[in-house]
Amino acid sequence: MKQFLPLEEGDFYLSEEGYKVFTEQYHLKRGYCCESNCKHCPYGYKTRLKRK
């Protein structure tokens, strides 16, 4: 079961479109890769599909 992590300062920022973008700090605190091709993934996950 996934653990709930409260968000802290530096865990995310808002994109120009208003989306929450998680930072490397948050991903490291979470402790695993979700394989969603996150912009700041510190685990080196790369999909075969490229974002447009």
PQR file with spaces between the fields and no chain letter, atoms N, CA, C, O and H, PARSE charges and radii, in Angstrom:
ATOM       1  N    MET     1       0.840   -1.187    0.000 -0.4000 1.5000
ATOM       2  CA   MET     1       0.000    0.000    0.000 -0.0000 2.0000
ATOM       3  C    MET     1       0.881    1.245    0.000  0.5500 1.7000
ATOM       4  O    MET     1       1.878    1.307    0.720 -0.5500 1.4000
ATOM       5  N    LYS     2       0.516    2.223   -0.798 -0.4000 1.5000
ATOM       6  CA   LYS     2       1.297    3.444   -0.899 -0.0000 2.0000
ATOM       7  C    LYS     2       1.052    4.328    0.308  0.5500 1.7000
ATOM       8  O    LYS     2      -0.062    4.428    0.822 -0.5500 1.4000
ATOM       9  H    LYS     2      -0.293    2.173   -1.383  0.4000 1.0000
ATOM      10  N    GLN     3       2.121    4.959    0.740 -0.4000 1.5000
ATOM      11  CA   GLN     3       2.073    5.812    1.919 -0.0000 2.0000
ATOM      12  C    GLN     3       1.762    7.252    1.501  0.5500 1.7000
ATOM      13  O    GLN     3       2.269    7.724    0.484 -0.5500 1.4000
ATOM      14  H    GLN     3       3.026    4.878    0.322  0.4000 1.0000
ATOM      15  N    PHE     4       0.936    7.947    2.277 -0.4000 1.5000
ATOM      16  CA   PHE     4       0.625    9.349    2.040 -0.0000 2.0000
ATOM      17  C    PHE     4       1.787   10.201    2.534  0.5500 1.7000
ATOM      18  O    PHE     4       2.202   10.083    3.686 -0.5500 1.4000
ATOM      19  H    PHE     4       0.524    7.564    3.103  0.4000 1.0000
ATOM      20  N    LEU     5       2.309   11.056    1.662 -0.4000 1.5000
ATOM      21  CA   LEU     5       3.384   11.970    2.042 -0.0000 2.0000
ATOM      22  C    LEU     5       2.866   13.399    1.981  0.5500 1.7000
ATOM      23  O    LEU     5       2.440   13.855    0.920 -0.5500 1.4000
ATOM      24  H    LEU     5       1.972   11.152    0.726  0.4000 1.0000
ATOM      25  N    PRO     6       2.897   14.106    3.091 -0.5600 1.5000
ATOM      26  CA   PRO     6       2.456   15.502    3.045  0.2800 2.0000
ATOM      27  C    PRO     6       3.428   16.323    2.201  0.5500 1.7000
ATOM      28  O    PRO     6       4.639   16.108    2.246 -0.5500 1.4000
ATOM      29  N    LEU     7       2.885   17.260    1.435 -0.4000 1.5000
ATOM      30  CA   LEU     7       3.736   18.110    0.598 -0.0000 2.0000
ATOM      31  C    LEU     7       4.373   19.199    1.438  0.5500 1.7000
ATOM      32  O    LEU     7       3.743   19.797    2.310 -0.5500 1.4000
ATOM      33  H    LEU     7       1.901   17.435    1.398  0.4000 1.0000
ATOM      34  N    GLU     8       5.650   19.437    1.144 -0.4000 1.5000
ATOM      35  CA   GLU     8       6.418   20.468    1.844 -0.0000 2.0000
ATOM      36  C    GLU     8       6.969   21.454    0.824  0.5500 1.7000
ATOM      37  O    GLU     8       6.930   21.198   -0.380 -0.5500 1.4000
ATOM      38  H    GLU     8       6.162   18.951    0.435  0.4000 1.0000
ATOM      39  N    GLU     9       7.472   22.562    1.300 -0.4000 1.5000
ATOM      40  CA   GLU     9       8.067   23.556    0.425 -0.0000 2.0000
ATOM      41  C    GLU     9       9.190   22.916   -0.386  0.5500 1.7000
ATOM      42  O    GLU     9      10.044   22.225    0.168 -0.5500 1.4000
ATOM      43  H    GLU     9       7.504   22.770    2.278  0.4000 1.0000
ATOM      44  N    GLY    10       9.189   23.144   -1.684 -0.4000 1.5000
ATOM      45  CA   GLY    10      10.203   22.597   -2.568 -0.0000 2.0000
ATOM      46  C    GLY    10       9.842   21.262   -3.189  0.5500 1.7000
ATOM      47  O    GLY    10      10.601   20.738   -4.005 -0.5500 1.4000
ATOM      48  H    GLY    10       8.495   23.706   -2.134  0.4000 1.0000
ATOM      49  N    ASP    11       8.690   20.695   -2.818 -0.4000 1.5000
ATOM      50  CA   ASP    11       8.268   19.408   -3.375 -0.0000 2.0000
ATOM      51  C    ASP    11       7.639   19.551   -4.761  0.5500 1.7000
ATOM      52  O    ASP    11       7.614   18.588   -5.527 -0.5500 1.4000
ATOM      53  H    ASP    11       8.074   21.121   -2.155  0.4000 1.0000
ATOM      54  N    PHE    12       7.137   20.726   -5.089 -0.4000 1.5000
ATOM      55  CA   PHE    12       6.495   20.927   -6.387 -0.0000 2.0000
ATOM      56  C    PHE    12       6.462   22.399   -6.732  0.5500 1.7000
ATOM      57  O    PHE    12       6.696   23.260   -5.884 -0.5500 1.4000
ATOM      58  H    PHE    12       7.157   21.508   -4.466  0.4000 1.0000
ATOM      59  N    TYR    13       6.167   22.672   -7.994 -0.4000 1.5000
ATOM      60  CA   TYR    13       5.878   24.029   -8.446 -0.0000 2.0000
ATOM      61  C    TYR    13       4.729   23.939   -9.436  0.5500 1.7000
ATOM      62  O    TYR    13       4.414   22.855   -9.926 -0.5500 1.4000
ATOM      63  H    TYR    13       5.976   21.972   -8.683  0.4000 1.0000
ATOM      64  N    LEU    14       4.106   25.058   -9.731 -0.4000 1.5000
ATOM      65  CA   LEU    14       2.992   25.080  -10.682 -0.0000 2.0000
ATOM      66  C    LEU    14       3.508   25.485  -12.056  0.5500 1.7000
ATOM      67  O    LEU    14       4.234   26.468  -12.197 -0.5500 1.4000
ATOM      68  H    LEU    14       4.362   25.939   -9.333  0.4000 1.0000
ATOM      69  N    SER    15       3.122   24.714  -13.061 -0.4000 1.5000
ATOM      70  CA   SER    15       3.502   25.032  -14.435 -0.0000 2.0000
ATOM      71  C    SER    15       2.694   26.239  -14.910  0.5500 1.7000
ATOM      72  O    SER    15       1.767   26.686  -14.234 -0.5500 1.4000
ATOM      73  H    SER    15       2.531   23.915  -12.946  0.4000 1.0000
ATOM      74  N    GLU    16       3.058   26.751  -16.073 -0.4000 1.5000
ATOM      75  CA   GLU    16       2.322   27.887  -16.638 -0.0000 2.0000
ATOM      76  C    GLU    16       0.863   27.539  -16.874  0.5500 1.7000
ATOM      77  O    GLU    16      -0.008   28.408  -16.836 -0.5500 1.4000
ATOM      78  H    GLU    16       3.811   26.387  -16.621  0.4000 1.0000
ATOM      79  N    GLU    17       0.599   26.248  -17.121 -0.4000 1.5000
ATOM      80  CA   GLU    17      -0.770   25.789  -17.362 -0.0000 2.0000
ATOM      81  C    GLU    17      -1.530   25.521  -16.067  0.5500 1.7000
ATOM      82  O    GLU    17      -2.726   25.232  -16.100 -0.5500 1.4000
ATOM      83  H    GLU    17       1.307   25.542  -17.152  0.4000 1.0000
ATOM      84  N    GLY    18      -0.843   25.615  -14.918 -0.4000 1.5000
ATOM      85  CA   GLY    18      -1.489   25.407  -13.630 -0.0000 2.0000
ATOM      86  C    GLY    18      -1.378   23.998  -13.081  0.5500 1.7000
ATOM      87  O    GLY    18      -2.028   23.666  -12.090 -0.5500 1.4000
ATOM      88  H    GLY    18       0.128   25.850  -14.891  0.4000 1.0000
ATOM      89  N    TYR    19      -0.550   23.151  -13.725 -0.4000 1.5000
ATOM      90  CA   TYR    19      -0.365   21.784  -13.237 -0.0000 2.0000
ATOM      91  C    TYR    19       0.704   21.742  -12.152  0.5500 1.7000
ATOM      92  O    TYR    19       1.662   22.514  -12.179 -0.5500 1.4000
ATOM      93  H    TYR    19      -0.022   23.421  -14.531  0.4000 1.0000
ATOM      94  N    LYS    20       0.532   20.845  -11.211 -0.4000 1.5000
ATOM      95  CA   LYS    20       1.515   20.628  -10.160 -0.0000 2.0000
ATOM      96  C    LYS    20       2.633   19.755  -10.732  0.5500 1.7000
ATOM      97  O    LYS    20       2.368   18.654  -11.215 -0.5500 1.4000
ATOM      98  H    LYS    20      -0.246   20.217  -11.188  0.4000 1.0000
ATOM      99  N    VAL    21       3.881   20.235  -10.683 -0.4000 1.5000
ATOM     100  CA   VAL    21       5.040   19.509  -11.209 -0.0000 2.0000
ATOM     101  C    VAL    21       5.926   19.141  -10.018  0.5500 1.7000
ATOM     102  O    VAL    21       6.475   20.013   -9.345 -0.5500 1.4000
ATOM     103  H    VAL    21       4.096   21.130  -10.291  0.4000 1.0000
ATOM     104  N    PHE    22       6.055   17.840   -9.773 -0.4000 1.5000
ATOM     105  CA   PHE    22       6.855   17.385   -8.643 -0.0000 2.0000
ATOM     106  C    PHE    22       8.341   17.501   -8.945  0.5500 1.7000
ATOM     107  O    PHE    22       8.783   17.215  -10.058 -0.5500 1.4000
ATOM     108  H    PHE    22       5.609   17.132  -10.320  0.4000 1.0000
ATOM     109  N    THR    23       9.106   17.922   -7.950 -0.4000 1.5000
ATOM     110  CA   THR    23      10.540   18.120   -8.100 -0.0000 2.0000
ATOM     111  C    THR    23      11.306   16.848   -7.753  0.5500 1.7000
ATOM     112  O    THR    23      10.737   15.885   -7.239 -0.5500 1.4000
ATOM     113  H    THR    23       8.747   18.155   -7.046  0.4000 1.0000
ATOM     114  N    GLU    24      12.606   16.861   -8.042 -0.4000 1.5000
ATOM     115  CA   GLU    24      13.470   15.736   -7.689 -0.0000 2.0000
ATOM     116  C    GLU    24      13.412   15.485   -6.178  0.5500 1.7000
ATOM     117  O    GLU    24      13.422   14.339   -5.730 -0.5500 1.4000
ATOM     118  H    GLU    24      13.068   17.643   -8.459  0.4000 1.0000
ATOM     119  N    GLN    25      13.353   16.563   -5.407 -0.4000 1.5000
ATOM     120  CA   GLN    25      13.265   16.446   -3.947 -0.0000 2.0000
ATOM     121  C    GLN    25      12.095   15.560   -3.536  0.5500 1.7000
ATOM     122  O    GLN    25      12.244   14.683   -2.685 -0.5500 1.4000
ATOM     123  H    GLN    25      13.345   17.494   -5.771  0.4000 1.0000
ATOM     124  N    TYR    26      10.937   15.787   -4.139 -0.4000 1.5000
ATOM     125  CA   TYR    26       9.757   14.998   -3.802 -0.0000 2.0000
ATOM     126  C    TYR    26       9.924   13.546   -4.218  0.5500 1.7000
ATOM     127  O    TYR    26       9.602   12.638   -3.450 -0.5500 1.4000
ATOM     128  H    TYR    26      10.816   16.499   -4.831  0.4000 1.0000
ATOM     129  N    HIS    27      10.426   13.317   -5.431 -0.4000 1.5000
ATOM     130  CA   HIS    27      10.595   11.949   -5.917 -0.0000 2.0000
ATOM     131  C    HIS    27      11.547   11.156   -5.023  0.5500 1.7000
ATOM     132  O    HIS    27      11.299    9.983   -4.743 -0.5500 1.4000
ATOM     133  H    HIS    27      10.688   14.054   -6.054  0.4000 1.0000
ATOM     134  N    LEU    28      12.624   11.781   -4.578 -0.4000 1.5000
ATOM     135  CA   LEU    28      13.564   11.095   -3.686 -0.0000 2.0000
ATOM     136  C    LEU    28      12.922   10.796   -2.340  0.5500 1.7000
ATOM     137  O    LEU    28      13.155    9.738   -1.756 -0.5500 1.4000
ATOM     138  H    LEU    28      12.825   12.734   -4.805  0.4000 1.0000
ATOM     139  N    LYS    29      12.113   11.727   -1.850 -0.4000 1.5000
ATOM     140  CA   LYS    29      11.420   11.517   -0.573 -0.0000 2.0000
ATOM     141  C    LYS    29      10.414   10.369   -0.701  0.5500 1.7000
ATOM     142  O    LYS    29      10.240    9.585    0.232 -0.5500 1.4000
ATOM     143  H    LYS    29      11.923   12.587   -2.324  0.4000 1.0000
ATOM     144  N    ARG    30       9.755   10.276   -1.855 -0.4000 1.5000
ATOM     145  CA   ARG    30       8.789    9.206   -2.094 -0.0000 2.0000
ATOM     146  C    ARG    30       9.485    7.854   -2.126  0.5500 1.7000
ATOM     147  O    ARG    30       8.959    6.871   -1.604 -0.5500 1.4000
ATOM     148  H    ARG    30       9.896   10.914   -2.613  0.4000 1.0000
ATOM     149  N    GLY    31      10.665    7.800   -2.736 -0.4000 1.5000
ATOM     150  CA   GLY    31      11.498    6.609   -2.646 -0.0000 2.0000
ATOM     151  C    GLY    31      11.345    5.560   -3.732  0.5500 1.7000
ATOM     152  O    GLY    31      11.932    4.484   -3.623 -0.5500 1.4000
ATOM     153  H    GLY    31      11.092    8.599   -3.160  0.4000 1.0000
ATOM     154  N    TYR    32      10.574    5.838   -4.776 -0.4000 1.5000
ATOM     155  CA   TYR    32      10.451    4.869   -5.864 -0.0000 2.0000
ATOM     156  C    TYR    32      10.033    5.592   -7.146  0.5500 1.7000
ATOM     157  O    TYR    32       9.549    6.724   -7.112 -0.5500 1.4000
ATOM     158  H    TYR    32      10.097    6.712   -4.864  0.4000 1.0000
ATOM     159  N    CYS    33      10.232    4.915   -8.268 -0.4000 1.5000
ATOM     160  CA   CYS    33       9.841    5.452   -9.565 -0.0000 2.0000
ATOM     161  C    CYS    33       8.446    4.954   -9.915  0.5500 1.7000
ATOM     162  O    CYS    33       8.165    3.761   -9.793 -0.5500 1.4000
ATOM     163  H    CYS    33      10.625    3.996   -8.296  0.4000 1.0000
ATOM     164  N    CYS    34       7.575    5.848  -10.344 -0.4000 1.5000
ATOM     165  CA   CYS    34       6.208    5.476  -10.719 -0.0000 2.0000
ATOM     166  C    CYS    34       6.098    5.142  -12.208  0.5500 1.7000
ATOM     167  O    CYS    34       5.027    4.764  -12.683 -0.5500 1.4000
ATOM     168  H    CYS    34       7.802    6.816  -10.443  0.4000 1.0000
ATOM     169  N    GLU    35       7.202    5.282  -12.941 -0.4000 1.5000
ATOM     170  CA   GLU    35       7.262    4.997  -14.380 -0.0000 2.0000
ATOM     171  C    GLU    35       6.255    5.814  -15.182  0.5500 1.7000
ATOM     172  O    GLU    35       5.667    5.317  -16.143 -0.5500 1.4000
ATOM     173  H    GLU    35       8.071    5.589  -12.555  0.4000 1.0000
ATOM     174  N    SER    36       6.059    7.068  -14.784 -0.4000 1.5000
ATOM     175  CA   SER    36       5.136    7.961  -15.493 -0.0000 2.0000
ATOM     176  C    SER    36       5.870    9.011  -16.318  0.5500 1.7000
ATOM     177  O    SER    36       5.257    9.964  -16.800 -0.5500 1.4000
ATOM     178  H    SER    36       6.537    7.472  -14.004  0.4000 1.0000
ATOM     179  N    ASN    37       7.176    8.841  -16.480 -0.4000 1.5000
ATOM     180  CA   ASN    37       8.001    9.758  -17.271 -0.0000 2.0000
ATOM     181  C    ASN    37       7.973   11.172  -16.690  0.5500 1.7000
ATOM     182  O    ASN    37       7.826   12.147  -17.428 -0.5500 1.4000
ATOM     183  H    ASN    37       7.674    8.067  -16.088  0.4000 1.0000
ATOM     184  N    CYS    38       8.111   11.279  -15.388 -0.4000 1.5000
ATOM     185  CA   CYS    38       8.085   12.577  -14.713 -0.0000 2.0000
ATOM     186  C    CYS    38       9.257   13.451  -15.154  0.5500 1.7000
ATOM     187  O    CYS    38      10.360   12.956  -15.388 -0.5500 1.4000
ATOM     188  H    CYS    38       8.231   10.487  -14.789  0.4000 1.0000
ATOM     189  N    LYS    39       9.011   14.725  -15.263 -0.4000 1.5000
ATOM     190  CA   LYS    39      10.005   15.683  -15.743 -0.0000 2.0000
ATOM     191  C    LYS    39      11.274   15.677  -14.893  0.5500 1.7000
ATOM     192  O    LYS    39      12.370   15.803  -15.440 -0.5500 1.4000
ATOM     193  H    LYS    39       8.115   15.127  -15.073  0.4000 1.0000
ATOM     194  N    HIS    40      11.160   15.536  -13.586 -0.4000 1.5000
ATOM     195  CA   HIS    40      12.312   15.615  -12.687 -0.0000 2.0000
ATOM     196  C    HIS    40      12.642   14.273  -12.036  0.5500 1.7000
ATOM     197  O    HIS    40      13.078   14.235  -10.885 -0.5500 1.4000
ATOM     198  H    HIS    40      10.270   15.434  -13.142  0.4000 1.0000
ATOM     199  N    CYS    41      12.440   13.179  -12.759 -0.4000 1.5000
ATOM     200  CA   CYS    41      12.682   11.843  -12.207 -0.0000 2.0000
ATOM     201  C    CYS    41      14.175   11.620  -11.942  0.5500 1.7000
ATOM     202  O    CYS    41      14.981   11.693  -12.870 -0.5500 1.4000
ATOM     203  H    CYS    41      12.086   13.210  -13.694  0.4000 1.0000
ATOM     204  N    PRO    42      14.553   11.350  -10.685 -0.5600 1.5000
ATOM     205  CA   PRO    42      15.955   11.093  -10.370  0.2800 2.0000
ATOM     206  C    PRO    42      16.350    9.636  -10.589  0.5500 1.7000
ATOM     207  O    PRO    42      17.510    9.277  -10.391 -0.5500 1.4000
ATOM     208  N    TYR    43      15.410    8.799  -10.992 -0.4000 1.5000
ATOM     209  CA   TYR    43      15.663    7.369  -11.134 -0.0000 2.0000
ATOM     210  C    TYR    43      16.022    6.969  -12.567  0.5500 1.7000
ATOM     211  O    TYR    43      16.306    5.799  -12.828 -0.5500 1.4000
ATOM     212  H    TYR    43      14.467    9.090  -11.154  0.4000 1.0000
ATOM     213  N    GLY    44      16.012    7.922  -13.492 -0.4000 1.5000
ATOM     214  CA   GLY    44      16.440    7.671  -14.857 -0.0000 2.0000
ATOM     215  C    GLY    44      15.445    6.938  -15.716  0.5500 1.7000
ATOM     216  O    GLY    44      15.825    6.359  -16.733 -0.5500 1.4000
ATOM     217  H    GLY    44      15.782    8.872  -13.280  0.4000 1.0000
ATOM     218  N    TYR    45      14.176    6.942  -15.339 -0.4000 1.5000
ATOM     219  CA   TYR    45      13.166    6.248  -16.139 -0.0000 2.0000
ATOM     220  C    TYR    45      12.954    6.969  -17.460  0.5500 1.7000
ATOM     221  O    TYR    45      12.745    8.181  -17.483 -0.5500 1.4000
ATOM     222  H    TYR    45      13.867    7.413  -14.512  0.4000 1.0000
ATOM     223  N    LYS    46      13.008    6.235  -18.548 -0.4000 1.5000
ATOM     224  CA   LYS    46      12.757    6.787  -19.877 -0.0000 2.0000
ATOM     225  C    LYS    46      11.789    5.868  -20.600  0.5500 1.7000
ATOM     226  O    LYS    46      11.984    4.652  -20.623 -0.5500 1.4000
ATOM     227  H    LYS    46      13.178    5.250  -18.529  0.4000 1.0000
ATOM     228  N    THR    47      10.747    6.436  -21.191 -0.4000 1.5000
ATOM     229  CA   THR    47       9.808    5.628  -21.979 -0.0000 2.0000
ATOM     230  C    THR    47      10.242    5.647  -23.432  0.5500 1.7000
ATOM     231  O    THR    47      11.065    6.467  -23.838 -0.5500 1.4000
ATOM     232  H    THR    47      10.589    7.423  -21.173  0.4000 1.0000
ATOM     233  N    ARG    48       9.684    4.746  -24.201 -0.4000 1.5000
ATOM     234  CA   ARG    48       9.961    4.731  -25.628 -0.0000 2.0000
ATOM     235  C    ARG    48       9.201    5.845  -26.344  0.5500 1.7000
ATOM     236  O    ARG    48       9.596    6.284  -27.424 -0.5500 1.4000
ATOM     237  H    ARG    48       9.015    4.080  -23.872  0.4000 1.0000
ATOM     238  N    LEU    49       8.122    6.290  -25.738 -0.4000 1.5000
ATOM     239  CA   LEU    49       7.325    7.368  -26.335 -0.0000 2.0000
ATOM     240  C    LEU    49       7.886    8.714  -25.907  0.5500 1.7000
ATOM     241  O    LEU    49       8.228    8.908  -24.741 -0.5500 1.4000
ATOM     242  H    LEU    49       7.802    5.934  -24.861  0.4000 1.0000
ATOM     243  N    LYS    50       7.978    9.622  -26.829 -0.4000 1.5000
ATOM     244  CA   LYS    50       8.460   10.959  -26.501 -0.0000 2.0000
ATOM     245  C    LYS    50       7.281   11.884  -26.310  0.5500 1.7000
ATOM     246  O    LYS    50       6.285   11.799  -27.028 -0.5500 1.4000
ATOM     247  H    LYS    50       7.700    9.464  -27.776  0.4000 1.0000
ATOM     248  N    ARG    51       7.402   12.775  -25.332 -0.4000 1.5000
ATOM     249  CA   ARG    51       6.355   13.783  -25.117 -0.0000 2.0000
ATOM     250  C    ARG    51       6.394   14.799  -26.225  0.5500 1.7000
ATOM     251  O    ARG    51       7.457   15.106  -26.765 -0.5500 1.4000
ATOM     252  H    ARG    51       8.211   12.844  -24.748  0.4000 1.0000
ATOM     253  N    LYS    52       5.234   15.320  -26.566 -0.4000 1.5000
ATOM     254  CA   LYS    52       5.164   16.364  -27.602 -0.0000 2.0000
ATOM     255  C    LYS    52       4.881   17.682  -26.962  0.5500 1.7000
ATOM     256  O    LYS    52       4.783   18.695  -27.653 -0.5500 1.4000
ATOM     257  H    LYS    52       4.370   15.070  -26.128  0.4000 1.0000
